[in-house]
Amino acid sequence: MVKDEPREWVPLRQLGWAFLLAWVFCVFYTNAAGVLSDGTGSAAVQGNDSAVASSVAGTLFYVAMPLAASVATLIAIVIAEPRFGSPTDHRRLIVAAPLLTAVSTPFMFVAAPDPLANALLFGAGSVATGIGSALLWVMWGAYYAVLPREKSELLAPASAVSAALIVLLVSAMDGWVSIAVAATLPLLSGLCFYLVWTPEAERAERRLARARGAAASPSPAPLAGLGRTGAGILGVFAVISIAGMLHPERITSLPLQIILLFCAVMMAVVALIAVSGPRRMSLFFLYRWMCPTLVIGLSAVILWGEAGAIAAVAASLGGRFTFCLIAQVYFANYAAAGRATPAQSSSLGWLFVHGGDLLGAALWVVLEPVVALLSGGITATAVGCIVALVTVTMLVMGDTTTFLRVPEEQKNNLGKAPTPDSSDDAASAPPPSANSARTAPKAGGAERVAELACAGGLTPRETEVLALLAQGRSIPYIRDELIISRETAATHAKHIYAKLGVHSRQELIDLVQR
């Protein structure tokens, strides 16, 4: 087996996504930064709060407006990107997006005495933060798409752990100090992105975009190929959103800090297991961690009612952190596989995340009055969430075609000096194909694997196993990467050896590299 190269030290600027993730958790998913205005001048409408507004329509406005603004912006990026290019192509947006998000954040915490003025302030802040943060999500997603897979799988969990610790720090602050600190987080995220978005990264993104354009039909359909995965992420986030609202009162101070510490520890354990062995950060891997956690939290609600709802809130926050990793890692590979451009892919990822949040929040606002009237309403809600979660999980886990597998050789190492023909102006260079978007194929690349598979009469699954074996991957690694059993992976390997006439892993690697 060929050992992986040692991981290089990660510069702090590459963890800039953590500031953006911390901002959304400080402002929307927890009360760490304070109480959002909800039109009453006193109560908050948070992911873990069920404050009563004057009407369902009014509650929906304060709950859904920030999410709706972000969703609308992400949809606009997906539609407009083929014509206007990625947000990263416009240098002014790289500066404007964090500034807009930071300046507009305090507007959502102002509780004006006049209801109309309060709604206008909150609406303006929601729209501005929705637009600015959506642009930042897409920009960071584009950066992850051009990174080597090993690095993106290291940065995503490291950023999630850092974000949880930042939110924990902000939760220890009071008043406008916490709001001011939360408002600086988008600025720090934007500064980090400005530092990491080098000319090499920009060229790599353009190569991916050109590869997508060369492989797609005249009317590209970035949703094609997602299968049930996108719907699964949306459904799980709807359940997560409802689970976070089951506790009747705001969770603050020590209980909130304990939950955030739990999230940080859980992310650290997940990251350690994912990056230290043959297992990799995949949708399957994250589902195995998060779904049982959510079921345990919802079961506490069934057993102890409102007293156990704090466990559901803890599972909800942990679920949000975990599935935010999906939007970064999974959809970065989606772009690398040529299914969409980096901007479209990242937009789709966060569209499913925020869309699920919006769906869950809207359902809870509509159903909460009914739940409050029923004696076992909260128990019935928890049971319904478990049924929905299990159903969605079964549908997604059965669709193995959407677990994208991008060969390691397709990843562009941004640490290497660019070659002379890597410039966008190199007109003589042919456009890269969708399967070689990150770098040109080297010896033992996808073209050689396809050639051997054709000559040996390998099946499509055996071809996938051959590509991984040629990279020196172990049978346990192949098992987790292809979502198959260890025995099945070993059987495929034996068939490949027999069909290609080799007797060892090294002979196979030599054959592929010739």
TAHU-V859371 format. One record per pair of residues at least 12 apart in sequence whose C-alpha atoms are under 8 Angstrom apart, sorted by the first residue. I is the first residue (numbers start at 0). J is the second residue. Records with the same first field share a line. If there is no record, write none. Layout:
I=J + J
This chain:
0=471 + 472 + 473 + 504 + 505
1=470 + 471 + 472
2=471
12=191 + 192 + 194 + 195
13=154 + 191 + 192 + 195
14=154 + 157 + 158 + 191
15=158 + 187 + 188 + 189 + 190 + 191 + 192
16=139 + 158 + 188
17=158 + 159 + 161 + 162 + 188
18=162 + 165 + 184 + 185 + 187 + 188
19=132 + 135 + 136 + 184 + 185 + 188
20=159 + 162
21=162 + 163 + 165 + 166 + 184
22=166 + 181 + 182 + 184 + 185
24=166
25=166 + 169 + 170 + 181
26=181
27=45 + 46
28=45 + 46 + 47 + 316
29=45 + 46 + 47 + 250
30=45 + 170 + 249 + 250 + 251
31=166 + 167 + 169 + 170 + 171 + 172 + 177 + 251
32=169 + 170 + 172 + 173 + 174 + 177 + 178 + 181
33=108 + 173 + 174 + 177 + 178
34=108
35=107 + 108 + 109
36=61 + 107 + 108 + 109 + 110 + 117 + 121
37=52 + 58 + 61 + 110
38=52 + 61 + 110 + 114 + 117 + 118
39=52 + 110 + 114
40=110 + 111 + 112
41=110
44=58 + 61 + 62
45=62 + 244 + 249
46=240 + 243 + 244 + 360
47=243 + 244 + 245 + 246 + 247 + 248 + 249 + 250 + 312
48=243 + 244 + 245 + 246 + 247 + 248 + 249 + 250
49=244 + 245 + 246 + 247 + 248 + 249
50=247 + 248
55=364 + 365
58=364
59=361 + 364
61=121
62=360 + 361
63=357 + 360 + 361
64=122 + 125 + 126
65=122 + 125 + 126 + 128 + 129
66=129 + 353 + 354 + 356 + 357
67=129 + 357
68=125 + 126 + 129 + 130
69=126 + 128 + 129 + 130 + 132 + 133 + 353
70=129 + 133 + 350 + 353 + 354
72=129 + 130 + 133 + 134
73=133 + 134 + 346 + 347 + 349 + 350
74=346 + 347 + 350
76=342 + 343 + 346
77=342 + 343 + 346 + 347
80=342 + 343
85=342
86=134 + 137 + 138 + 342
87=138 + 141 + 201
92=134
93=135 + 189 + 192 + 193
94=189
95=131
96=130 + 131 + 132 + 134 + 135 + 189
97=131 + 132 + 135 + 185 + 186 + 188 + 189
98=131 + 185 + 186
99=127 + 128 + 131
100=127 + 128 + 129 + 130 + 131 + 132 + 182 + 185
101=128 + 182 + 183 + 184 + 185 + 186
102=182
103=123 + 124 + 125 + 127 + 128
104=124 + 128 + 178 + 182
105=124 + 178 + 179 + 182
106=120 + 121 + 123 + 124
107=120 + 121 + 122 + 124 + 125
108=121
109=121
132=185
133=346
135=189
136=345 + 346 + 349
137=342 + 345 + 346
138=192 + 342
139=192
140=327 + 330 + 331 + 341 + 342 + 344 + 345
141=204 + 331 + 341 + 342 + 345
142=196 + 200 + 204
143=327 + 328 + 331
144=204 + 330 + 331 + 332 + 334 + 335 + 341
145=200 + 203 + 204 + 331 + 335 + 410 + 411 + 413 + 437
146=410 + 411 + 412 + 413
147=407 + 410 + 411 + 412
148=332 + 407 + 410
151=328
152=274 + 279 + 280 + 328
153=270 + 274
155=324 + 327 + 328
156=266 + 267 + 269 + 270 + 324
157=267 + 270
159=263 + 266 + 320 + 321 + 324
160=262 + 263 + 264 + 266 + 267
161=263
163=259 + 260 + 262 + 263
164=259 + 260 + 263
166=259
167=256 + 259 + 260
169=181
170=251 + 252 + 255 + 256
171=252
199=413 + 417
200=413
202=421 + 422 + 423
203=411 + 437
204=341
205=423
206=430 + 431 + 436 + 437
207=334 + 335 + 337 + 340 + 341 + 433 + 436 + 437
208=339 + 340 + 341
209=430 + 431
210=337 + 430 + 431 + 432 + 433 + 436
211=337 + 338 + 339 + 340 + 432 + 433
213=430 + 431 + 432 + 433
214=337 + 432 + 433
220=339
221=338 + 339 + 340 + 343 + 344
222=339 + 347
223=338
224=338 + 401
225=401
226=398 + 400 + 401
227=394 + 395 + 398 + 401
228=395 + 398 + 401
229=348 + 351
230=351
231=391 + 392 + 394 + 395
232=322 + 351 + 352 + 355
233=351 + 352 + 353 + 354 + 355 + 356
234=355 + 387 + 388 + 391
235=355 + 388 + 391
236=319 + 352 + 353 + 355 + 356 + 359
237=355 + 356 + 357 + 358 + 359 + 360
238=359 + 384 + 387 + 388
239=293 + 314 + 315 + 316 + 318 + 319 + 356 + 359
240=315 + 355 + 356 + 359 + 360
241=359 + 360 + 362 + 363 + 384
242=297 + 311 + 312 + 314 + 315 + 381 + 384
243=311 + 312 + 313 + 314 + 315 + 316
244=312 + 363
245=305 + 308 + 311 + 312 + 377
246=305 + 308 + 309 + 311 + 312
247=305
258=313 + 316
259=313 + 316
261=313 + 317
262=313 + 316 + 317 + 320
265=317
266=320 + 321
269=288
277=473 + 475 + 476 + 479
278=475 + 476 + 479 + 480
279=476 + 479 + 480
280=328
281=325 + 328 + 329 + 402 + 480
282=325 + 329 + 402
283=396 + 402 + 482
285=321 + 322 + 325
286=392
289=317 + 318 + 321
290=388 + 389 + 392
292=314 + 318
293=311 + 314 + 315 + 318
294=385
295=310 + 311 + 314
296=308 + 310 + 311 + 312 + 313 + 314
297=310 + 311 + 381 + 382 + 384 + 385
298=381 + 382
299=311
300=377 + 378 + 381
301=377 + 378 + 379 + 381 + 382
304=377 + 378
305=377
323=352
325=348
326=345 + 348 + 349 + 352
327=345 + 348
329=403
330=344 + 345 + 347 + 348
331=344 + 345
332=403 + 404 + 405
333=403
335=405 + 409 + 410 + 433 + 434 + 436 + 437
336=403 + 404 + 405 + 433 + 434 + 436
337=433 + 434 + 436
338=433
399=481 + 482
402=481
404=480 + 481
406=445 + 466 + 467
407=470
408=437 + 438 + 440 + 441 + 444
409=434 + 435 + 436 + 437 + 438 + 439 + 440
410=436 + 437 + 438
411=437 + 438
442=511 + 512 + 513
443=469 + 508 + 511 + 512 + 513
444=511 + 512
445=466
447=511 + 512
448=462 + 465 + 466 + 511
449=462
451=499 + 511
455=498 + 499
456=498
457=495 + 498
460=491
461=491 + 492 + 494 + 495
464=477 + 488 + 491 + 492
465=492 + 495
468=504 + 507 + 508
469=504 + 507 + 508 + 511
470=508
471=504 + 508
474=488 + 489
